[in-house]
Amino acid sequence: MSVDILPPPGEFQTTEEIRDQRFLDKLAKRRRALLLWSLPVVVIAFLAALKLLSAVAINTAGQSAYDNENHNTAAERFAALEFFNVIEPWKPYFNQGTAIYAGGDFFGATQEFEVALDMVPKAPDGEPRGEDECTVRTNYSLAVEGLGDEARIAGDYAQSTARYSEAQDLLADCGESGGNGGEQAQEAEERQQESQEQSEEQQQQQEQQGEEPSGEPSETGTGEPSESGSESGSGEPSESGSESGSGEPSESGSESGSGEPSESGSESGSGEPSESGSGGESVDPRQEELQSRNEEAQASRDAEEQASGGGDGSGQNW
């Protein structure tokens, strides 16, 4: 007959105790597995909370710098939010553009506002623009308006007119009465429209001044000497001293040999005024009449000389 050996005192376990111990061991193992699986989630949640808190702190610092008119510092702090702000990613670019605009760099501000406008939530087609989008568009239009003012001061009215028109296009459906842009958008749109009209007027005046001749046109054939000093055939000597065939001696002192001066101031050999003195131009009717009178006077003098036996005996004048 065999004798069963009993376990040591204190180590004896019933069937229920063994079953409960196995259950506890299995439950502990499951808890460790859940903890390992949830650890990444806990870390991500912790980092997200840290990121949100940092974003709030940086935004507060940037707003403080902006309120103190330290616009460059504010722009740098708002730029740091581009990484931290994941909920409203358009706001860092909007705030940065606003700070740059306040510092006077209108072109740099437009670059940030353009990114913010691309990222801001848009209203569905056919519905009014949202308040956030109109806020971005309002500040964007102000920066473009600043570029128009700079071009206008520089005298580039064509560029300024285009900028004012672009600024008004940005405020479409925001600056109108009842739009989501508010009173500021309405005032900006009215001011930009007025500036555009003034710029267009100045542009037209500039173009008209560019088309006007630089000097007064010279008068020809009016009986008065021209500004260039050349005579128009009125019977008066020109300012340069060349005669136009009026029968009076020219200031250059050259005669044609007949006692009558030629139109060009050089001797023609025929005793008649030369018609080439005007440089091949058409003869004025008054000049033709004057020339005809000179020819009649010359013919009368020739007849008197022949009757008196004067001259060189050939019956021809110089």
C-alpha angles and dihedrals in degrees: 000000000000123000118220113229110228121219120256116276113277095022097077112116129187124221092260093052092051091050093049092049092053090050092052092050091050092049093050091051091052092050092053090051092050091049092053092048094048096046095086090049091051091049092049091049090050093050091047091053090047091049093051092049090049091049091053091049094048092045090051091050091049092048090050092052090048092051089051089052092246090138098167092052091046091052091052093050093047089049089059089061091067087086100037102044106076097150096061104016094173094063099073091055091045093050092044091051090049092053092047090049091052088053091058099253099125096169093050089049092054090057092058094042090052091057091045091051091053092051102039114102112264129214118244117266114282094024127101117268116268124251094249093051092048090050091056092044093051094055091041090055091049090056091049089048088055089055088051091052091051092051091048092052089050090054095248096131095166090058093044092050090052092049093051090050091050091050091054091049089056090056094053110139090002106069096044121101109282094017124136093246093082131212094315092059091048093052092045092052093050092048093048092050091052092047091050092054092050091047091051091052092050090048091054091049090050092051092048092051090050091055096050116100116252096228141026116271115254118249118237126186095001097115093254126100114257124242092249092061097246117125122238097212100271097133095256124109116257124239092254092059098247115131124227097212101279095136092251121114116260122234092246090068098225115138132192095233097257097081088261123100123236122234093246095046092245128104115268097187095224100083090238126106112264116245093208094074091095093062096253094308122142115276116251115239090235090052090051090052091049091049091050090053091050091051091051091048091049091049090051092051091048091052091051092049092050091048091050094044094246130138127055094305094251095099090232127109126219 
